Amino acid sequence: MPLTSCSSDDDNGGQDPIIGKWKMVKSITEHFEGENKTSENEKDLNEYYEEFEFKNDNSVVNTEYYPSSEDPQDKDVFHGTYVMEGNELVITYKYENEDDDVYEYTYSVSGNKLILVSSQEYGEQRKDVSTDTFEKQ
């Protein structure tokens, strides 16, 4: 079923709401043993944060910043593609002579907030769940 907007101030012009530039404003990682949460860590955004720019052609630019490094302009830039299906977002970064990096997220967009949730499993019992919140720039 197609979605329509009745609002006259729809500022994304019918585009998918993920299109645009997003800056990380919060990042929390929860650590689990089985079903039990063992700890939670919030990333210090003065040490590290990310920006994503999602484009109409399904390309994405991910910039990782390290403001506390010796060079405050220190950053890594990655170019890739993205695919969305339902609330799933898959980002693929291709490298020459190396394996692709593929990241899978559950995502939601509400107003100017983008939330990306990812999970990393370590064996059968341990896993980390990261929830990253971004604001549209």
NORUR-V616935 format. One record per pair of residues at least 4 apart in sequence whose ideal C-beta (glycine too) atoms are under 8 Angstrom apart, sorted by sequence separation. I is the first residue (numbers start at 1). J is the second residue. D is the distance in Angstrom with one decimal. If there is no record, write none. Layout:
i:j:d
I:J:D
I:J:D
This chain:
i:j:d
10:14:7.4
12:16:7.7
15:19:4.5
32:36:6.5
43:47:7.3
44:48:7.3
45:49:4.5
55:59:4.8
70:74:7.6
84:88:6.9
95:99:7.5
109:113:7.1
122:126:4.1
5:10:4.5
12:17:5.7
32:37:5.5
33:38:5.2
43:48:6.4
55:60:6.9
67:72:5.7
69:74:4.3
84:89:5.3
85:90:8.0
95:100:7.0
109:114:5.3
110:115:7.8
121:126:7.2
122:127:6.5
31:37:7.0
32:38:6.5
43:49:7.6
54:60:5.3
55:61:7.8
83:89:7.6
84:90:7.8
94:100:5.2
95:101:7.5
108:114:7.6
109:115:7.9
121:127:4.5
122:128:7.6
12:19:6.8
30:37:5.5
31:38:5.0
53:60:6.7
82:89:6.2
83:90:4.9
93:100:6.5
107:114:6.7
108:115:5.0
120:127:6.4
12:20:7.8
31:39:4.7
52:60:6.1
53:61:4.5
66:74:4.5
82:90:6.7
92:100:5.5
93:101:4.4
107:115:6.6
119:127:5.8
120:128:4.8
5:14:7.6
30:39:7.6
31:40:7.1
52:61:7.2
65:74:7.4
66:75:6.8
82:91:4.8
83:92:7.9
92:101:7.2
93:102:7.9
107:116:5.3
119:128:7.1
30:40:5.0
31:41:7.6
52:62:5.5
53:63:7.9
65:75:5.0
81:91:7.4
82:92:7.5
92:102:5.1
106:116:7.6
107:117:7.4
119:129:5.0
120:130:7.6
29:40:7.1
51:62:7.4
52:63:8.0
64:75:6.2
80:91:5.4
81:92:5.4
91:102:7.4
92:103:7.9
105:116:4.4
106:117:4.6
118:129:7.5
119:130:7.7
28:40:6.2
29:41:5.1
50:62:6.3
51:63:4.7
63:75:5.6
64:76:4.5
80:92:5.4
90:102:6.5
91:103:4.7
105:117:6.2
106:118:7.8
117:129:6.7
118:130:5.1
28:41:7.1
50:63:6.7
63:76:7.2
64:77:7.9
80:93:4.0
81:94:7.9
90:103:7.2
105:118:5.1
117:130:7.0
28:42:5.2
29:43:7.3
50:64:5.3
51:65:7.3
63:77:5.1
64:78:7.7
79:93:7.2
80:94:6.9
90:104:5.3
91:105:7.5
104:118:6.7
116:130:8.0
117:131:5.1
118:132:7.9
27:42:6.9
28:43:7.4
49:64:7.8
50:65:7.2
62:77:7.4
63:78:7.7
78:93:5.0
89:104:7.5
90:105:7.6
103:118:6.7
116:131:7.6
117:132:7.7
26:42:7.2
27:43:3.8
48:64:6.9
49:65:5.4
61:77:6.6
62:78:4.5
88:104:6.9
89:105:4.5
115:131:6.5
116:132:4.7
26:43:8.0
48:65:7.0
61:78:7.3
88:105:7.3
89:106:7.5
115:132:7.2
27:45:7.3
48:66:5.8
49:67:7.5
61:79:5.7
62:80:6.9
88:106:6.3
89:107:4.4
115:133:5.5
116:134:7.2
26:45:7.7
47:66:7.2
48:67:7.9
60:79:7.5
87:106:5.5
88:107:7.5
114:133:7.4
115:134:7.6
25:45:7.4
47:67:7.2
59:79:6.9
60:80:5.2
87:107:6.1
113:133:6.3
114:134:4.3
24:45:6.6
46:67:5.8
47:68:4.9
59:80:7.2
60:81:6.6
80:101:7.9
87:108:6.4
113:134:7.2
114:135:7.8
27:49:7.6
46:68:5.7
59:81:5.8
60:82:4.7
113:135:6.3
114:136:7.1
58:81:5.4
59:82:7.6
78:101:8.0
84:107:7.6
112:135:5.5
113:136:7.7
58:82:5.7
112:136:4.2
24:49:4.3
58:83:6.8
23:49:7.2
24:50:4.8
23:50:8.0
24:51:6.9
89:116:7.0
23:51:5.0
54:82:6.4
22:51:6.4
62:91:7.3
21:51:6.4
22:52:4.8
21:52:7.4
22:53:7.4
60:91:5.8
62:93:7.6
21:53:4.5
22:54:7.5
20:53:7.2
20:54:6.5
19:54:5.4
18:54:4.9
19:55:6.8
19:56:6.0
15:56:6.6
52:114:7.8
18:84:7.0
16:84:7.3
18:89:7.6
50:132:7.5
52:134:6.7
51:134:7.8
50:134:7.9
51:137:7.6
18:107:7.2
18:109:5.8
34:125:5.3
17:109:4.3
22:114:5.0
33:125:5.8
33:126:5.9
32:126:6.8
31:126:7.6
32:127:5.1
18:114:6.7
31:127:7.9
32:128:7.4
31:128:5.5
32:129:6.9
30:128:6.9
29:128:5.4
30:129:4.8
29:129:7.1
30:130:7.8
29:130:4.7
30:131:7.7
28:130:7.1
29:131:7.9
27:130:6.7
28:131:5.1
27:131:7.4
27:132:4.7
26:132:7.3
27:133:7.4
26:133:4.2
24:132:5.9
25:133:5.4
24:133:7.2
25:134:6.5
24:134:5.4
25:135:5.1
23:134:6.0
22:134:3.7
23:135:5.7
22:135:6.8
22:136:5.8
23:137:5.4
21:136:7.1
22:137:6.7
20:136:5.4
21:137:4.3
20:137:7.2
